[in-house]
Each structure stands twice: as C-alpha cells, then as structure tokens.
C-alpha cells in the first residue's frame, strides 16, 4: 500500500502477497477428505503437510470438542488403485484404518492403537463394518503374485484379523455395502479395459453366519452402463447411481429400476477414487443428494416417502461426501468465499460449520466468473475465470494481466468454483487464473464425458485454446502471456498444447504423460489405469501409430515455449521416466526446460516443503519467462 493507504500501481505478476509459497505449503495441512458418522460423532480425515504429509482422523463429538483419533506416526491412507480413498471406517467408538507405511489394517479406541492384520502384499480400502458378525468387508489389492495385482473382496475379523476372500473373478471391485438387517451384501465390479465410469455391474448376494456369500444376483449395469454407490434404506431397499439415462442419476432397485433423480443433472458420486459419497440414505429414509451441473454443485433431499427432490438454497458451489446424521446431513462443502469445510445441514435448510477450512479476508479473494465457450465440435463448455486480486496493488494503466490456464487432472474430473489456496496464490501475485472444464469433464453427462475418447491430446488442447480465446475476447487477459499448467492428465494436456498449438507462452506440467506408448506398455503404469488410454487414444497395439502421432515426446522438436516439469520420485501412476525423457529431449533442442524432482512424493505432493517449492518454482518460472520481478 502507498503512504496514503491506496493501492500501489505495479505490473501484473509482480505483486507481493502474504499468501506466499510457504503459506501455501502450510495450507496443505488440514485439508479435509473422507467423512464418517459414528452415532452423533462426526469424523473426517485431515492432512498434516508439516508432518511429512501424513493423514490423520479427527473426531468431533456432539459437544463440539475435536480430538485427533489416529496419533503419529500413523498415516491413514491406502494404495488401492494407487489413488486410494475411503481408508478408514468408524463404529461403536472404534476406528479401523489402513496405514500407508505397511498397508495393513489397524484399530484404535480408548485403549490405543493395535495392528489388526499381518498380510504383507495386501492393500485394504473401502470398508464396511458388520458389527453383528464382528467383521469388516473390504476391497483388497493383492500384490503378492507375479504380474498384475489382483483385486477382490474379503471379510476381516475385527477380533483376530483373519482375512478371507469372499468375492473374486473380476479385474476390479468396490463399494461393499451391508443391508440394514445384515442379510445381504451389495458391491460393484468392472473389468479391463473399462474404467468405472465406462461400465460396471452391481451385485447382491446373501450372507451366511460366517460372512460368506451365497449366489450372486445382478441388479444393474454392464459393459456400457456405469453403476456406482449402492446404498440401502432402513427398510432394506437398495439405491444406486446409474448413467443409463445419460448422466449419473439416482435410482431405487425395485422390480425394475425406479428413477428418483433428475437425468438432466449429474450426481457427484463417480468412482475416481473409492470415496464417492455423492448421496446417502438417512436412518429416517430421507435421501440426501448432491448435484454437479457444469462444475457447480448443489444439495437436494428426497423426504421419507416422497418422490420428488427438494432443492436447498445454500451458498455452496461445492458439496461432496454426504453422510446423514439422524435427520440431518454432514458433508464437505465450500463456496467462492470459504474453503472446504465440514458442514451440517438440516431439513429446513439451515446449516452450521462444524470445521472451517481456508478463510481469507474478502478483499483478498478472487471470486470466479463463469466463462462459456463452444468446443470445436459444437458442444457447450465452460471455465472459471479468477481476476488478479490484491488490495495492495493495481495493474498498470492499459495493461492486461498474464493468464494462468489450469487443466485439471483425471481427465474424468472437474474444475470447481470454490475458494482454493492455489488459485488465490496466483491471483494475489497479480495473475489471472482460468480453470477449464474441457471435454471429458464430469458435470455434463456421459456424452460430454466420452467426447474425449479417441481424442485425448486433441480435444482437451482445443478446449484449452478455445477457453483462452473467450477470455481474450472479453479483454480479461494478455493473449501473449498465457501459461498452461496442470497435474497428471492436465500435465499431459500441457505438454500436448505446447507441442501442437502456439497459444501458450510457457507451460508447467506436474507428473504428466510425455509418451503415451510407454504408459501402456507392461510396467508403464499401475493396473487401474493400464488400459485407460485404450479409450482415451486407441486400443494398443492396434493403434500404435495414433499413440506416436499424439506423443509430445515424439514431437518435442515442435515445442519452442519454455517448460517447467514437477515430478515425484515415488510416483507409480506416471513414472518419473516420463518427465525425464521430455526434459532431456528439450535440452537437446535448446528449449529452456527445468525439471524439479521431489523425493518421497508420489502422484501429488504432500509435504509442506515440497508443496511450497513447487508453487515457488511455478511463480519464479513465469516471472523469468515474462521478465518480471517479485518475490514468491
């Protein structure tokens, strides 16, 4: 600020901000994920970036006190599918969890922490508690044999830790869910080359006294229908999500499937990770239901006995992981002005914050504006634009801000319009930020999602370029200073955009695929995504030439814009080799390239020091490319 208290006029991108890279690293501590309810208590996972990135479970009691349940050095997480999800369960005051270091199950109660299983080579996730039989039902990923890991369902004794397989025969399984009377188990399966958003099958089977399954019965689904999220109502009726009508929508499994949701909007319960609670059924029979329409979330409810949705007028733009607590619901929610928080919503629409997330002063917050654009094939898509925002600075008169274009990972994922620290980091330093929902994103239904199939590396690049053009047309950014960035699949799009378009002045790719042919070859990635590119690009090896045409590595001689690469050395999804080969190739052609590698990090960064170093590197990199001064 100037001596008079008015903002200082300074070039965009040079502004100083208290939301530094170090502060961003610290903000990774406390991020919220899986939510569970145990009686009237609410539990959730929180990250601890200052503790080597470990994750713990905290419990909020009904009197408002919050205690950490899982102490150091335990790290709650699972390597199932490498992406994990749903790594703990709670019931009767006890918590069962998977520990990252040895992949085994542990139990914690008022007496302390005790190891439950001793099965080296097994990974556990997606638990369901059967208190009547003293069992946990769990997804297992078995790495004990040669070749590809095996995935199946097991029952685990909560008394002895004995692990017994109960459902095998498919490449993947998820979501074991027990009926209220304990008589029946529901779960889903799918097989290569499908991903769970392509085609899954929902099964039920009776359980005997030991927790073994009887004859399986197919409820819904198949190779071309994605069915997820089985949930039971108190009267024993099974609910599910299916995209048979064009978008993931809520159904009840009667003699035939009964449609309960609106097929024109998408429920948020898809299986990117195993924690996919887009809806749930309460003990009173009410169904709490989230929606995702073009990246904007909402919350609705079907009252007990009703057939229509009651929509709530809430300030949230992001809602996930809903868990009924009595007649109310607990969820993770956020808005344009507050970060991911644990909230409680009542049937009358009133709500409270149980645990607050990121909170910034309003004059520091860059709020999103929806930018709509048309894709090359005529579809409607959108992006969220955040203007440079800092109460201490204004840009130079007549200057347009440099633009950071973010391409989300997945690619089956979504750009979101809530308060996110990484977005505010860039905007508070004087950059505009554009978060793109390209073809393949969720929130528009199956047709939009599969529009990326066969076109990965083409359609996503086209949509990023089209989004930039829409922003430039509105006079919101400097077309000569657009940087593209993204993690994982977004890293691939970053590399492809630099190789096959001239719309970007530089790029920052985090653990992105540089050569898709290496990715699909044996040992090129993990089991879960090992056939994913068969949909996104082409079956392999039949489509070998398409892989080579799309490869940024094979077209590295076309990359002329500077490139920053960020890579975890323990990444099992996109192997470090992918970043190293593209860096070496650009070094040979004389293109400015920087590779920053992080020890102990996998597919995504968890440690505070590494998070800070990564964002400081991106800011420093863009300033160097644009010839700007400033601190991180």
C-alpha positions as CSV (number, residue, x, y, z in Angstrom):
1,X,0.0,0.0,0.0
2,X,1.1,3.6,-0.6
3,X,1.7,6.0,2.3
4,X,-1.9,7.2,1.8
5,X,-3.3,3.7,2.0
6,X,-4.2,3.5,-1.6
7,X,-3.1,0.5,-3.7
8,X,0.3,0.7,-5.4
9,X,0.3,0.7,-9.2
10,X,2.6,-2.1,-10.3
11,X,2.9,-4.5,-13.3
12,X,0.7,-7.6,-13.1
13,X,2.6,-10.6,-11.9
14,X,5.0,-8.7,-9.7
15,X,2.7,-8.2,-6.7
16,X,3.8,-9.3,-3.3
17,X,1.3,-11.3,-1.2
18,X,1.1,-12.8,2.3
19,X,-0.2,-15.9,0.6
20,X,3.4,-17.0,-0.2
21,X,4.6,-20.3,-1.4
22,X,5.5,-21.2,2.2
23,X,2.0,-20.3,3.3
24,X,0.6,-22.4,0.5
25,X,2.7,-25.4,1.8
26,X,1.3,-24.9,5.3
27,X,-2.3,-24.6,3.9
28,X,-2.0,-28.3,2.8
29,X,-2.2,-29.1,6.5
30,X,-5.8,-29.6,7.5
31,X,-7.3,-30.4,4.1
32,X,-10.4,-32.5,4.5
33,X,-11.4,-35.7,2.9
34,X,-13.5,-38.7,3.9
35,X,-16.3,-38.0,6.3
36,X,-18.0,-40.6,8.5
37,X,-20.7,-40.6,11.2
38,X,-20.5,-42.7,14.4
39,X,-23.6,-42.2,16.5
40,X,-23.7,-38.4,16.9
41,X,-20.0,-38.0,16.4
42,X,-18.6,-36.8,13.1
43,X,-15.2,-38.0,11.9
44,X,-13.1,-36.9,8.9
45,X,-9.5,-37.2,7.6
46,X,-7.1,-34.2,7.8
47,X,-3.7,-33.9,6.1
48,X,-0.6,-32.8,8.0
49,X,1.8,-31.4,5.5
50,X,4.1,-30.3,8.3
51,X,4.3,-33.9,9.4
52,X,5.8,-35.3,6.2
53,X,2.3,-35.2,4.6
54,X,0.7,-37.8,6.8
55,X,-3.1,-38.0,7.1
56,X,-4.9,-38.5,10.4
57,X,-8.5,-39.0,11.5
58,X,-10.2,-36.5,13.8
59,X,-13.5,-36.9,15.8
60,X,-15.9,-34.1,16.6
61,X,-18.1,-35.0,19.5
62,X,-21.6,-33.8,19.9
63,X,-20.5,-31.2,22.5
64,X,-18.2,-29.6,19.9
65,X,-14.9,-30.9,21.1
66,X,-12.5,-32.1,18.4
67,X,-9.8,-34.7,19.1
68,X,-7.2,-36.4,16.9
69,X,-8.0,-40.1,16.8
70,X,-5.0,-41.5,14.9
71,X,-1.7,-40.3,16.5
72,X,1.7,-40.0,15.0
73,X,3.4,-41.8,13.3
74,X,0.4,-43.5,11.8
75,X,-0.6,-42.3,8.3
76,X,-4.1,-43.0,7.2
77,X,-4.3,-43.9,3.5
78,X,-4.4,-46.7,1.0
79,X,-2.6,-47.6,-2.2
80,X,-5.6,-49.5,-3.7
81,X,-5.8,-48.2,-7.3
82,X,-2.9,-46.0,-6.3
83,X,-5.4,-43.1,-5.9
84,X,-6.8,-44.8,-2.8
85,X,-9.8,-43.3,-1.0
86,X,-12.0,-44.5,1.9
87,X,-9.2,-45.6,4.1
88,X,-11.0,-45.7,7.4
89,X,-14.3,-46.8,9.0
90,X,-15.9,-46.0,12.4
91,X,-18.5,-47.7,14.5
92,X,-19.2,-48.0,18.2
93,X,-16.4,-45.6,19.2
94,X,-13.7,-47.6,17.3
95,X,-11.9,-46.6,14.2
96,X,-10.3,-49.1,11.7
97,X,-7.8,-47.7,9.2
98,X,-5.2,-48.6,6.6
99,X,-1.7,-47.4,7.5
100,X,0.4,-46.2,4.5
101,X,3.8,-47.4,5.7
102,X,2.9,-51.1,5.8
103,X,-0.5,-51.2,4.0
104,X,-2.0,-53.1,7.0
105,X,-5.2,-52.6,9.0
106,X,-5.1,-51.1,12.4
107,X,-7.8,-50.4,15.0
108,X,-7.8,-47.5,17.5
109,X,-10.1,-47.0,20.5
110,X,-9.7,-45.5,24.0
111,X,-7.0,-48.1,24.8
112,X,-4.8,-47.1,22.0
113,X,-3.7,-48.3,18.5
114,X,-3.4,-52.0,17.7
115,X,-2.4,-53.7,14.5
116,X,-5.2,-55.9,13.2
117,X,-3.8,-57.7,10.1
118,X,-0.5,-59.2,9.2
119,X,-0.7,-59.8,5.4
120,X,2.3,-58.3,3.6
121,X,1.5,-57.6,0.0
122,X,-2.2,-56.8,0.6
123,X,-3.7,-53.4,0.4
124,X,-7.1,-52.6,2.0
125,X,-9.7,-50.0,1.3
126,X,-13.4,-49.1,1.1
127,X,-14.5,-50.7,4.4
128,X,-18.0,-51.7,5.6
129,X,-18.5,-52.6,9.2
130,X,-20.6,-55.7,10.1
131,X,-20.9,-55.3,13.9
132,X,-23.3,-58.3,14.2
133,X,-20.7,-60.7,12.8
134,X,-17.6,-58.9,14.1
135,X,-16.3,-58.3,10.5
136,X,-15.1,-55.7,8.1
137,X,-15.8,-56.1,4.5
138,X,-13.0,-54.6,2.4
139,X,-11.7,-54.2,-1.1
140,X,-8.2,-55.9,-1.3
141,X,-5.5,-55.3,-3.9
142,X,-3.2,-58.3,-3.8
143,X,0.4,-57.7,-4.9
144,X,1.8,-61.0,-3.7
145,X,2.0,-62.8,-7.0
146,X,3.7,-62.2,-10.3
147,X,2.3,-59.9,-12.9
148,X,-0.7,-57.7,-12.4
149,X,-2.2,-57.2,-9.0
150,X,-5.5,-59.0,-8.1
151,X,-8.5,-57.1,-6.7
152,X,-11.2,-58.9,-4.8
153,X,-13.5,-58.6,-1.7
154,X,-12.6,-60.0,1.7
155,X,-14.0,-60.3,5.1
156,X,-11.7,-59.4,8.0
157,X,-12.3,-60.5,11.6
158,X,-12.3,-57.5,13.9
159,X,-11.2,-59.8,16.7
160,X,-8.4,-61.9,15.1
161,X,-7.5,-60.0,11.9
162,X,-8.1,-63.2,9.8
163,X,-8.6,-62.2,6.1
164,X,-10.8,-64.4,4.0
165,X,-11.7,-63.8,0.3
166,X,-15.4,-63.8,-0.4
167,X,-15.8,-62.4,-4.0
168,X,-13.3,-62.9,-6.8
169,X,-13.3,-63.2,-10.6
170,X,-13.3,-59.6,-11.8
171,X,-10.5,-57.2,-12.5
172,X,-11.8,-54.6,-10.0
173,X,-14.4,-54.3,-7.3
174,X,-15.6,-51.6,-5.0
175,X,-18.3,-50.4,-2.5
176,X,-19.2,-53.4,-0.4
177,X,-22.4,-52.3,1.5
178,X,-24.3,-54.3,4.0
179,X,-28.1,-54.3,4.2
180,X,-29.7,-53.0,7.5
181,X,-30.7,-56.4,8.6
182,X,-27.3,-57.9,7.9
183,X,-28.6,-60.5,5.4
184,X,-27.3,-59.2,2.1
185,X,-24.2,-57.5,0.7
186,X,-24.1,-55.3,-2.4
187,X,-21.0,-54.3,-4.3
188,X,-19.9,-53.4,-7.8
189,X,-17.3,-54.9,-10.3
190,X,-15.8,-54.0,-13.6
191,X,-13.2,-55.4,-16.0
192,X,-10.5,-54.2,-18.3
193,X,-10.4,-52.2,-20.5
194,X,-13.3,-50.3,-18.8
195,X,-12.8,-47.7,-16.1
196,X,-15.6,-47.5,-13.5
197,X,-17.2,-44.6,-15.4
198,X,-17.5,-46.7,-18.5
199,X,-19.2,-49.8,-17.4
200,X,-19.8,-51.6,-14.1
201,X,-22.0,-54.2,-12.6
202,X,-24.0,-54.0,-9.3
203,X,-24.4,-57.3,-7.5
204,X,-26.1,-58.5,-4.4
205,X,-25.7,-61.8,-2.5
206,X,-27.0,-63.3,0.7
207,X,-24.5,-63.7,3.6
208,X,-24.3,-66.7,5.9
209,X,-23.4,-66.6,9.6
210,X,-19.7,-66.5,8.9
211,X,-20.0,-63.6,6.4
212,X,-19.5,-65.7,3.2
213,X,-21.6,-65.0,0.1
214,X,-24.3,-67.1,-1.5
215,X,-25.3,-66.9,-5.1
216,X,-24.7,-63.6,-6.8
217,X,-27.6,-61.7,-8.4
218,X,-27.0,-59.0,-11.0
219,X,-29.0,-55.9,-10.1
220,X,-28.0,-53.4,-12.8
221,X,-25.2,-52.4,-15.1
222,X,-23.0,-53.9,-17.7
223,X,-20.1,-53.0,-20.1
224,X,-21.8,-49.8,-21.3
225,X,-23.6,-48.6,-18.1
226,X,-21.8,-47.0,-15.2
227,X,-23.5,-48.0,-11.9
228,X,-22.0,-46.8,-8.6
229,X,-22.7,-46.1,-5.0
230,X,-25.0,-48.8,-3.7
231,X,-26.8,-47.6,-0.6
232,X,-29.5,-49.3,1.5
233,X,-32.6,-47.5,3.0
234,X,-33.7,-48.5,6.5
235,X,-36.5,-50.7,5.1
236,X,-33.9,-52.7,3.0
237,X,-34.4,-51.2,-0.4
238,X,-31.3,-50.7,-2.5
239,X,-30.4,-47.4,-4.1
240,X,-27.8,-46.7,-6.8
241,X,-26.5,-44.2,-9.3
242,X,-26.6,-45.1,-13.0
243,X,-25.8,-43.1,-16.2
244,X,-28.3,-45.2,-18.3
245,X,-30.3,-42.0,-18.9
246,X,-27.3,-40.0,-19.9
247,X,-26.0,-38.7,-16.6
248,X,-25.3,-40.3,-13.2
249,X,-28.7,-40.2,-11.6
250,X,-30.3,-41.7,-8.6
251,X,-32.4,-44.9,-8.8
252,X,-34.0,-47.3,-6.5
253,X,-33.8,-51.1,-7.2
254,X,-37.4,-52.2,-7.2
255,X,-38.7,-55.0,-9.5
256,X,-37.3,-52.6,-12.1
257,X,-35.1,-49.5,-11.5
258,X,-37.2,-46.6,-10.3
259,X,-35.9,-43.2,-11.3
260,X,-35.7,-40.8,-8.3
261,X,-33.2,-38.1,-9.6
262,X,-33.2,-35.7,-12.5
263,X,-31.5,-37.2,-15.5
264,X,-30.7,-33.7,-16.8
265,X,-28.2,-33.1,-14.0
266,X,-25.3,-35.3,-12.7
267,X,-24.9,-36.6,-9.2
268,X,-21.3,-36.3,-7.9
269,X,-20.8,-39.9,-6.9
270,X,-18.5,-41.3,-9.6
271,X,-15.6,-43.6,-8.8
272,X,-12.5,-41.6,-9.5
273,X,-11.4,-42.6,-6.0
274,X,-13.1,-45.1,-3.7
275,X,-14.6,-42.4,-1.5
276,X,-17.6,-41.5,-3.7
277,X,-20.4,-40.4,-1.4
278,X,-22.4,-38.2,-3.8
279,X,-25.6,-39.2,-2.0
280,X,-26.7,-41.3,1.0
281,X,-29.8,-42.5,2.8
282,X,-30.5,-41.5,6.3
283,X,-31.9,-43.6,9.2
284,X,-35.2,-41.9,8.7
285,X,-35.3,-42.9,5.0
286,X,-34.5,-39.5,3.6
287,X,-32.2,-39.4,0.6
288,X,-29.6,-36.6,0.6
289,X,-28.3,-36.0,-2.9
290,X,-25.6,-33.8,-4.5
291,X,-25.7,-32.4,-8.0
292,X,-23.0,-31.2,-10.4
293,X,-24.1,-29.0,-13.2
294,X,-21.3,-27.7,-15.3
295,X,-19.0,-27.7,-12.3
296,X,-21.4,-26.0,-9.9
297,X,-22.7,-28.2,-7.1
298,X,-25.9,-28.2,-5.2
299,X,-27.6,-30.2,-2.4
300,X,-31.1,-31.7,-2.6
301,X,-33.2,-34.1,-0.5
302,X,-36.0,-36.6,-1.0
303,X,-38.0,-36.7,2.1
304,X,-39.2,-40.0,3.5
305,X,-42.0,-41.4,1.3
306,X,-41.6,-38.5,-1.2
307,X,-40.8,-39.0,-4.9
308,X,-39.5,-35.5,-5.8
309,X,-36.3,-33.6,-5.0
310,X,-36.4,-30.7,-2.6
311,X,-33.6,-28.3,-3.5
312,X,-31.8,-26.2,-0.9
313,X,-30.8,-22.6,-1.5
314,X,-27.3,-22.7,0.1
315,X,-24.2,-20.6,-0.6
316,X,-22.1,-23.7,-1.5
317,X,-20.7,-24.2,-5.0
318,X,-19.0,-27.5,-4.0
319,X,-20.6,-30.3,-2.0
320,X,-19.4,-33.8,-1.6
321,X,-19.1,-36.8,0.8
322,X,-22.6,-36.5,2.3
323,X,-23.2,-38.5,5.5
324,X,-26.6,-38.5,7.2
325,X,-26.6,-37.9,11.0
326,X,-30.1,-38.6,12.3
327,X,-32.5,-36.4,10.3
328,X,-29.6,-34.0,9.3
329,X,-26.7,-34.5,6.9
330,X,-23.0,-33.8,7.2
331,X,-20.9,-33.0,4.2
332,X,-17.8,-31.4,2.9
333,X,-18.8,-28.1,1.3
334,X,-17.2,-24.9,0.1
335,X,-18.1,-21.7,-1.7
336,X,-16.4,-18.9,-3.6
337,X,-15.5,-17.2,-0.3
338,X,-14.7,-20.1,2.0
339,X,-12.6,-23.3,1.5
340,X,-13.5,-26.9,2.0
341,X,-15.3,-27.2,5.4
342,X,-17.3,-29.8,7.3
343,X,-20.9,-28.6,7.5
344,X,-24.1,-29.8,8.9
345,X,-27.4,-29.1,7.0
346,X,-30.9,-29.6,8.5
347,X,-34.1,-30.5,6.6
348,X,-35.3,-26.9,7.0
349,X,-32.2,-25.6,5.0
350,X,-30.4,-24.1,8.0
351,X,-26.7,-25.1,8.4
352,X,-23.7,-24.8,10.6
353,X,-20.0,-25.1,10.1
354,X,-18.5,-28.0,12.2
355,X,-15.0,-27.4,11.0
356,X,-13.8,-24.4,8.9
357,X,-11.4,-24.6,6.0
358,X,-9.4,-21.9,4.3
359,X,-10.6,-18.4,5.3
360,X,-9.3,-15.2,3.7
361,X,-10.3,-11.6,4.1
362,X,-12.8,-10.8,1.5
363,X,-10.7,-8.1,-0.2
364,X,-8.1,-10.7,-1.0
365,X,-10.5,-13.2,-2.5
366,X,-10.6,-13.5,-6.3
367,X,-14.1,-14.8,-7.0
368,X,-14.8,-16.9,-10.1
369,X,-16.7,-15.8,-13.2
370,X,-18.1,-18.5,-15.4
371,X,-16.8,-18.2,-19.0
372,X,-18.7,-20.2,-21.6
373,X,-17.3,-21.3,-24.9
374,X,-18.1,-23.6,-27.7
375,X,-15.9,-26.6,-28.5
376,X,-14.7,-27.4,-32.0
377,X,-17.5,-30.0,-32.4
378,X,-20.2,-27.5,-31.2
379,X,-20.7,-28.5,-27.6
380,X,-21.1,-26.0,-24.8
381,X,-18.3,-26.0,-22.2
382,X,-17.1,-23.6,-19.5
383,X,-14.2,-22.4,-17.5
384,X,-13.9,-20.4,-14.3
385,X,-12.1,-17.1,-14.5
386,X,-10.5,-15.5,-11.5
387,X,-9.2,-11.9,-11.9
388,X,-5.9,-10.7,-10.3
389,X,-7.0,-9.6,-6.8
390,X,-4.8,-7.9,-4.1
391,X,-5.9,-4.9,-2.0
392,X,-2.3,-3.6,-2.0
393,X,-1.9,-3.4,-5.8
394,X,-3.5,-2.4,-9.1
395,X,-2.1,-3.1,-12.5
396,X,-0.5,-0.5,-14.8
397,X,-3.0,1.5,-16.8
398,X,-3.8,-0.1,-20.1
399,X,-2.0,-3.4,-19.1
400,X,-3.8,-6.7,-19.4
401,X,-2.8,-9.4,-16.9
402,X,-0.9,-12.6,-17.7
403,X,-3.1,-15.6,-17.6
404,X,-2.5,-19.0,-15.8
405,X,-4.6,-21.6,-17.6
406,X,-5.2,-24.7,-15.4
407,X,-6.2,-28.0,-16.9
408,X,-7.5,-30.4,-14.3
409,X,-6.3,-34.0,-13.9
410,X,-8.3,-37.1,-14.3
411,X,-9.2,-36.4,-17.1
412,X,-12.6,-37.6,-15.7
413,X,-12.7,-34.9,-13.1
414,X,-13.9,-31.3,-12.9
415,X,-12.8,-27.7,-12.4
416,X,-14.5,-26.3,-9.3
417,X,-15.5,-22.8,-8.4
418,X,-14.8,-22.6,-4.7
419,X,-12.1,-21.0,-2.7
420,X,-8.8,-22.9,-3.3
421,X,-5.5,-21.7,-2.0
422,X,-3.5,-22.5,-5.1
423,X,-5.8,-20.2,-7.2
424,X,-5.6,-17.4,-4.7
425,X,-1.8,-17.8,-4.7
426,X,-1.6,-16.9,-8.3
427,X,-4.3,-14.2,-8.3
428,X,-2.9,-12.4,-5.3
429,X,0.5,-12.2,-7.0
430,X,-1.1,-10.5,-10.0
431,X,-2.0,-13.2,-12.4
432,X,-5.5,-14.0,-13.9
433,X,-6.4,-17.7,-13.5
434,X,-8.6,-19.8,-15.8
435,X,-9.8,-23.3,-14.7
436,X,-11.1,-25.2,-17.7
437,X,-13.8,-27.8,-17.9
438,X,-12.8,-29.4,-21.2
439,X,-14.5,-32.3,-23.0
440,X,-14.1,-35.4,-20.7
441,X,-15.0,-33.5,-17.5
442,X,-17.9,-34.6,-15.3
443,X,-21.0,-32.4,-14.8
444,X,-22.4,-32.6,-18.3
445,X,-23.3,-36.3,-18.5
446,X,-21.9,-39.4,-20.4
447,X,-21.9,-37.9,-23.9
448,X,-19.7,-35.0,-22.9
449,X,-17.5,-37.3,-20.8
450,X,-16.9,-39.7,-23.7
451,X,-16.4,-36.9,-26.2
452,X,-12.7,-37.1,-25.1
453,X,-12.5,-40.8,-26.0
454,X,-10.2,-41.2,-29.0
455,X,-9.4,-37.5,-28.9
456,X,-7.2,-37.2,-25.8
457,X,-4.4,-34.8,-26.7
458,X,-6.6,-33.1,-29.3
459,X,-10.0,-32.2,-27.8
460,X,-8.5,-31.2,-24.5
461,X,-6.0,-28.9,-26.2
462,X,-8.6,-27.4,-28.5
463,X,-10.8,-26.6,-25.5
464,X,-8.0,-25.0,-23.5
465,X,-7.2,-22.8,-26.5
466,X,-10.9,-22.0,-27.0
467,X,-11.2,-21.0,-23.4
468,X,-8.3,-18.7,-23.7
469,X,-9.8,-17.1,-26.8
470,X,-13.1,-16.5,-24.9
471,X,-11.2,-14.7,-22.1
472,X,-9.1,-12.7,-24.5
473,X,-12.2,-11.7,-26.5
474,X,-13.7,-10.2,-23.3
475,X,-10.5,-8.2,-22.6
476,X,-9.6,-10.1,-19.4
477,X,-6.1,-11.3,-20.2
478,X,-3.0,-10.7,-22.3
479,X,-3.0,-13.1,-25.2
480,X,0.8,-13.0,-25.5
481,X,1.2,-14.1,-21.8
482,X,-0.9,-17.2,-21.4
483,X,0.8,-20.0,-19.4
484,X,-0.7,-23.5,-19.3
485,X,-0.4,-25.8,-16.3
486,X,-1.8,-29.0,-14.9
487,X,-1.3,-32.1,-12.9
488,X,-1.3,-35.7,-14.2
489,X,-3.7,-35.7,-17.2
490,X,-3.5,-31.9,-17.1
491,X,0.3,-32.3,-17.3
492,X,-0.3,-34.4,-20.5
493,X,-2.5,-31.6,-21.9
494,X,0.1,-29.0,-21.0
495,X,2.8,-30.9,-23.0
496,X,0.4,-31.6,-25.9
497,X,-0.6,-28.0,-26.0
498,X,3.0,-26.8,-26.3
499,X,3.7,-29.4,-29.0
500,X,0.6,-29.0,-31.1
501,X,-0.5,-25.4,-30.6
502,X,1.1,-21.9,-30.4
503,X,-1.4,-20.4,-27.9
504,X,0.8,-20.5,-24.8
505,X,4.0,-18.6,-23.9
506,X,5.1,-21.3,-21.5
507,X,3.9,-24.4,-19.6
508,X,4.2,-26.0,-16.2
509,X,3.5,-29.8,-16.2
510,X,3.2,-31.8,-13.0
511,X,3.7,-35.5,-13.3
512,X,2.3,-35.6,-16.8
513,X,2.4,-38.3,-19.5
514,X,5.0,-37.3,-22.1
515,X,4.9,-40.5,-24.2
516,X,1.6,-42.5,-24.1
517,X,3.1,-45.5,-25.8
518,X,5.5,-46.0,-22.8
519,X,2.5,-45.6,-20.5
520,X,0.5,-48.5,-21.9
521,X,3.4,-50.9,-22.2
522,X,4.0,-53.5,-19.4
523,X,5.3,-51.8,-16.3
524,X,4.4,-48.3,-17.7
525,X,1.8,-47.6,-15.0
526,X,-0.4,-49.3,-12.4
527,X,-3.1,-51.8,-13.0
528,X,-6.1,-49.4,-12.5
529,X,-5.2,-47.2,-15.5
530,X,-3.2,-49.6,-17.5
531,X,-6.0,-49.8,-20.2
532,X,-7.4,-46.3,-19.7
533,X,-5.7,-45.0,-22.8
534,X,-7.4,-47.7,-24.9
535,X,-10.5,-45.4,-24.6
536,X,-8.7,-42.1,-24.5
537,X,-6.5,-42.7,-27.5
538,X,-6.9,-46.1,-29.1
539,X,-6.6,-49.8,-28.3
540,X,-3.0,-50.9,-28.2
541,X,-1.0,-52.2,-30.1
542,X,-3.6,-51.8,-32.9
543,X,-3.5,-48.0,-32.5
544,X,0.3,-47.7,-32.2
545,X,0.6,-45.1,-34.9
546,X,-2.1,-42.9,-33.2
547,X,-0.1,-43.1,-29.9
548,X,3.0,-41.9,-31.8
549,X,1.2,-39.1,-33.6
550,X,-0.1,-37.8,-30.3
551,X,3.1,-38.1,-28.3
552,X,4.6,-34.8,-27.1
553,X,7.9,-36.6,-26.7
554,X,8.0,-37.7,-30.4
555,X,7.0,-34.1,-31.4
556,X,9.4,-32.4,-28.9
557,X,11.1,-30.6,-31.8
558,X,7.8,-28.7,-32.2
559,X,8.0,-27.4,-28.6
560,X,9.5,-23.9,-28.6
561,X,8.0,-22.4,-25.4
562,X,9.8,-22.8,-22.1
563,X,8.7,-25.7,-19.9
564,X,8.8,-26.4,-16.2
565,X,8.4,-30.1,-15.1
566,X,7.5,-31.1,-11.5
567,X,7.8,-34.8,-10.6
568,X,7.5,-37.0,-7.5
569,X,10.2,-39.7,-7.5
570,X,7.9,-42.3,-5.8
571,X,5.1,-41.8,-8.4
572,X,3.6,-45.2,-9.5
573,X,1.0,-43.7,-11.8
574,X,3.1,-41.5,-14.1
575,X,6.6,-42.8,-13.7
576,X,9.5,-40.3,-13.2
577,X,10.9,-41.5,-16.6
578,X,8.1,-39.6,-18.4
579,X,9.3,-36.2,-17.1
580,X,13.0,-37.1,-17.5
581,X,12.7,-38.1,-21.2
582,X,10.9,-34.9,-22.2
583,X,13.3,-32.8,-20.3
584,X,16.3,-34.5,-21.9
585,X,14.7,-34.1,-25.4
586,X,14.1,-30.3,-24.9
587,X,17.6,-29.8,-23.6
588,X,19.0,-31.3,-26.8
589,X,16.9,-28.9,-28.9
590,X,17.9,-25.9,-26.8
591,X,14.4,-25.1,-25.4
592,X,14.5,-23.6,-21.9
593,X,13.4,-26.5,-19.6
594,X,13.6,-27.1,-15.9
595,X,12.9,-30.4,-14.1
596,X,12.3,-30.3,-10.3
597,X,12.1,-33.8,-8.7
598,X,10.8,-34.4,-5.2
599,X,11.9,-37.4,-3.0
600,X,9.3,-39.3,-1.0
601,X,6.5,-37.9,-3.2
602,X,4.1,-39.9,-5.3
603,X,1.3,-38.8,-7.6
604,X,0.7,-35.5,-6.0
605,X,2.7,-33.7,-3.3
606,X,2.0,-34.0,0.4
607,X,5.0,-32.5,2.3
608,X,4.8,-28.8,3.2
609,X,8.3,-28.1,2.0
610,X,7.7,-29.7,-1.4
611,X,4.3,-28.0,-1.9
612,X,6.0,-24.7,-1.2
613,X,8.9,-25.4,-3.5
614,X,6.6,-26.5,-6.4
615,X,4.5,-23.3,-6.3
616,X,7.5,-21.1,-5.8
617,X,9.1,-22.7,-8.9
618,X,6.0,-22.1,-11.0
619,X,5.8,-18.4,-10.0
620,X,9.5,-17.9,-10.4
621,X,9.4,-19.7,-13.8
622,X,6.6,-17.5,-15.2
623,X,8.3,-14.3,-14.0
624,X,11.5,-15.3,-15.7
625,X,9.7,-16.0,-18.9
626,X,7.9,-12.7,-18.8
627,X,10.9,-10.7,-17.4
628,X,9.0,-9.8,-14.2
629,X,10.4,-9.0,-10.8
630,X,8.9,-10.0,-7.4
631,X,9.1,-12.5,-4.6
632,X,7.2,-15.7,-4.1
